[in-house]
């Protein structure tokens, strides 16, 4: 059975750990969207891996890893991750496959990202300044796009870069009075990238269909969260790709009909990074308690995350659009010690019930939450090894979330380590 794992909130749900665990049961792990703005954390023993481009399953030595065409690849970040794994005794030769059609993030994308955010000031979107949005924009614009296959053709690439960098420099000078970038310097970097990455570049769509025909099990890994989806998220405070499960088909060439299991990952509460409406936000001591206990600071940026109660209205929405049939709830242990827990089970606006989560930010900013309040659990649960041993209040919370969302919680995370995971049928 092929499986897709996606986040159901605003990202940072803990997908990395779930993908790492499930990778032990799969032959291939596929990253189908996003870029180095993603931050997936995997903990094995005393070693913590922070991955941005490599699939989280890459730490499993037997798993083949695919970076598909929907990903925008920052070669500098990718090479750093490959070297970091090699230093820990984990090699990728013969099992890493990078799509020749994946677009490449280069210096001018990062410069554009930074310059635009600085110019927007207080109205900035809050990007990670990794060049992701500008790279996707060039992909859609087509005229100034560079793909991994282009790195393998240095003479053609040199001519392309000269035209692109000349155009970008004119834009940057006119809009931001910025210093020009050097096409020659970027080309030299690209030659180095090509030398080190060319052995991994191939037609990953053909590879995946060959493996499916051979009966291999494939795990598809989403990046960011479904509420950050460019088409179905809280626009404009979203990412630049289809980060929900709807992105699988265009992101790697494998249609959703070939995937038998859609697993959505949530936190036991809700977090968000950057600007945008957040109905259940706790801008108080409870929110700070959750932030500190849950280590809610970005893997990629280090930015503190905004924290709030679990929003079942939001998750019901992402479950519907993503065809999700089961949930993995992470960070349940973070809620230990709170006297009471709350779940947002509905919205009202102007005195009327809201039927579905509104991704329109103006409407979302006006909603009032309807909460279900439950007793908290005081004891720590990080050493619990099965569901029956959880405190009754923790079990009640899980049942209430499942009822509010409408699908079961089949995996429970009670800490960062692999063993700190409870599985339910």
N, C-alpha and C positions, 0 to 999 in steps of 0.2 A: 504494500500500500504506500503510495506517495502522500506526503504530508506537507502542509503549509503552516508555518508559524508566523503570526503577525501580532503586533501590539494593538490594543483596542482603545488606548487613551491618547494622550499627547506625547507619547514616546517615553523612553526610560523605564519601561515596565519590567524589565528583567528577561528579555527575550534571549540574551546571550547564554544564560544558564540553561534555559529550557532547550535551546538548540544544541548546546554541548551535550546534554544528557541524551536527547533523542538521536544525536549523530552516532551514538554507540549502536543503534539499531538500524542504521541506514548506510547505504553504500556511498552516496554522494550528497553533498550539501551545496545548495545553490543560493548565492546572494543575487537578487534580481533587481534591486533598485537602490537609489540613494548614493551617497558618496562618503567622503571622509568626515562628513558632519555627523555621522552615526558613531555611537560609542557603545560597544558591547563588551561587557565584563564577564570573564570566566575565571572561576577560582578552583584550582586543583591542588589539594593539600595546602601548603603554605605559599603557593605561587599564584599570583594574580596576573591574568592576561587582559590587557585593554586593547581591543581590536576595533579598527575603524573601517577597513575595507575587506580584509580577509573574512570569509565566513567563520562564524563561531565554532563550527565543527572542525576547523583546521588544526585545533590542538589534539584531535583524535588522529593518531598516526596512520590509521587504516582508511580513513575517509578521503575520497576524492573531493576536491573543492573547486567550485565554479564561480567565477565573477562574470556574470552574464551581461548582455548588451544594454540592459537598462541601467547599469551602474555607470556613474561618471568617476573615472579612475584618476587619482592623484598619484603619479608614479613615485614621487618622493616619499609620500606616506607609505605606499605599498611596499617599497623596497625596505623601508625602516622596519615594517612589521615582519617581513620575511627574514631579515637579519636577526631581529629580536627572537623569533621562534628558533632560528638556527642556533643561537647562543644557548638556548635551553634544550638543545638536542632534538628539536622537532624540524625535520626537513620536509620540503614541499616538492622537490624534484619528482616528476613523474605522476604527481597527483594534483597539481594546480593547473587550472585551465582558465585563461582570460579571453573573453570574447574579442575577436578582431573588430567588432562593430561597437564596442564600448567607447564612449567619448572620453577625451583626456582633459584633465584640469591642468592648466599651465599658469605661469606667473601673472599673466595679464588678467586672468579670471579672478585671482585673489586680489589683485590691485583694484579691479573694478568693484568687487564686493566691498572692500574697505572704503574706497572713495565715495561710493554711493551711500553707504550707511553713515559716514561722517557728514555728508551733505544733508541728509535727512534729519539729523539732530534728534530732537525729541520724538519725531515721527518715524524713526527707523523701525524696521521690521524685527530686528534682533537676530540676524543671521550669525552663524559661527565664523564668518569671514574666511571660509575655506574655499570660496570660489565656486560653490556648487550651483547657485542660481545662475550666474553668468555663463557657466558651462552649458547648463541645460538650455539657456536662451540661445546660445550659439548653435546648439544641436537643432533646435526648432527653426532657427533662422537659416541654417544649412550653409550659407556662403562662407562663413568663417569657422567652420567646425573641423576639429582634428580628432581622428579616431585611432585606436590602437594599431590598426593596419597601416596607418600613415607613418607610424614610427619605424616601420620596416622598410620604407622607401625613402632613404635620406635625401636624395636629390630632389624629388618632388616635394618632400616636406620642407626643405630649405626655402624653396620658392613660395610655398604656401605661407610659411611663417613670416617672410618678408612683407607680403601683402597684408596679412592680418595685423601684425604688430604696427605697421605704418598706419593703418586705419585706426587701431585702438589708441595709438599715441595722439593722433589728431583729436579724437573724441575726449581723451583724458585732459589734454591741454586746454581745449575749448571750454569744457564743463567745470574742470576742477583745478586748472592751472598746475597740473601735475608734471613731474619730470618724466622724460621719455624712457621707455624700456628698450632694451637692446635685443633685436631679433637674433643677432649672432650668438649672444649669450644663451638665449632660450634654445636655439638650435643645438648648441654644444651639450646642454643638459639632455635634450631629447636623444642625442646620439648615445649618451651614456645609458639612458633609460632603455633604449632599444637593445644595447649589448647585454643588459642584465635581464630583460623581461621577454625578449623575443622567443625564447624556448617555451614560454607558457602560452603564447598567443595562438588562437585557433578559432575554428567555427564551432562555438559552444552549442549552438542550436542543433547542429548535426550530431555532435557528441551526445547531447542529452537524449535525443530520439533513438540513437543507436543503443544507449544504455537502457532506455525504457523497453525497447524491443527485446533486449536480452534479459528482461525481468528484474533489473536492479531496482532497489528501493531508493527513492530520492526525497530529500528534505529541502523544502524551499523556505528561505529565511528572509523575512521582511526587515526593513530598516525604518527607524523613526516609529510613529504610531499612526493609526487610522485617522485620527482627528487632525493630522497634519497632511493628509492627502491633498494634492494640488486641486483636484476636482471636487472632492467630497468632504474636505475639512473646513476649518474655520478661517477661510480666506479673508484677508491676505496673510494672516499669521499662520502660515503653513510652510511646508517644504516645497521643493520644486519638482517632485515626482509623485507617482501614485504609490503611496506608502501603505495603502490597505492591501488586502488580498486581491483586489481588482487589478493590481499592477503585475501580477504573475505572468499572464499571457504575453502582453507586449514587452515585459521585462526580460523574458528568456526564451520565448517561442514555444512554450509548453502550455496548451490550453487548460483552463480550470477543470474541464471534464476529465482530465487524466489524473486529477488529484482527489484522493478518496477521503482525506481527513483535513479539516480546517480547524486549527487550534488557536484560540485567541488568548493573549497574555495580558493580565491586568495586575496592577498593584492593589493591595487591600485598601488603599486610599487613592487619591488623585494628585498628580503633580503636573506642573507646566513650567516651561522655561520661556522667558521673554514676555512680550506683550500679548494682549488679547483678553477677551472676557473669560472669566473663570467662576461660574456660579457658586461652587461649593468651597471657594478659597477660605482658608483660615489665616487671616493676617493678625494672629494673636499668639499667645504663649503655647496653645495646643499645636498650631502650625509649626512653631519653632521646635517644639518637642519632637514632632514627627520628622522634621528636617534633620535635626541633630542625630536622633536615634537611627533613622534610615539612611544616614550619610547621603542626603539629597543634594549633592553637588555634582555638576556635569562631568562625565568621563572625558569628554572632548574639550570643554571650555573651563571647567572648574566653577562655573556660575552656580550660585544657590538656586535651587528650584522652589517655585511657589508650591505650597502644599494645601490640601483640603480634603474634605470627606469624600468617600466613594460616591461617584455620580452614576447611578444606574440608568438614568435617562440617556446619558452620553454613550454608555456601553451598549445599551439596547440598540441604539442607532447603528453603531459600528458592527454589531453582530448581524443586523439585518442586511446592510450593504455588502458585508463580506462573506455571507453564507457560513458563519461560524457556528459550530455545533457543540463545542466544549471550551471551557476556560481553564487556564492555569493561573492561580492567584499567588502572587509573590509578595514578600515583605509582610506576611501576617504577623511575624514576630515583632515588627516595628510598633504595632498597636498595643503590645503588652504594657500594662501599667496605667492605661487610661481608665478613668472611672466609668465613662460611657462612650459608646460608639454610635455614629450616625451614618445613615445611608440615605442619599437623595433618591426618592422613589418617584418623584414627579415635579413638574413645573407648572406655575401659573403665570399669566401675564395679563395685565389690565383686568384682573378679576376672572379671567377665563382659563380653563385648563389647556395646557399645551400638549398636543397629541404626540409630537415627535421632536427630538432634539433639533433645534434650529441652528444650522451652520452659519446662517447670516449673522454677522457679529452685532449688528444693530439690534436685532431681535433677541439674540442671546444675552446681550447686556441688560435687557429689561426683565428677564425672568426672575421669579422668586421660587426658591426651592421648598419642596415639601419633604420633610425628613421623617424617617422611622428611627427611633432611638432604642438602643439595646444596651444592656449592661456590659461593661468592659471586663477584661480578664487581667488580673494583677500579676499572675505568675509568668515567668519566662518560659518559652516553648521551644527554644532552639535545640534542645536535646530530645524532643519527642520523636519517636520513630514510627508511629502509626496513628491513624485518624482517631481511633477509640481512646487514645491516651490524651488527646487534646482536652483542655478545660471545656466544660459544657458551654460557657459563654462564647468561646471561640467557635465551637461547632455551630451554635445558634447564629453567629455572625455569618459564617460560610453559607448556611442554609438560607438565610435572609437575602444574601447577595444573589444566590442562584435563583431564588424565587423572583426577585425584582428584575433580574435580567432575562430569565426565561430559559437558560441553559445550565447544565451542571458544571460544578467545579471539580475537575478530575485530577488536578495536580496542585499541591500546596507547597509553597516555598516558605521555609522557616529559618532561613539563613543563607549566606552566599555559597557555601560548599555544596558539592554534588550530593553528599549524604544527607544534607539538611532539606530533604524533599520527601513529601508524602504523596503516594499515588493512590487514587481511588478508581474503582471500575465505574 
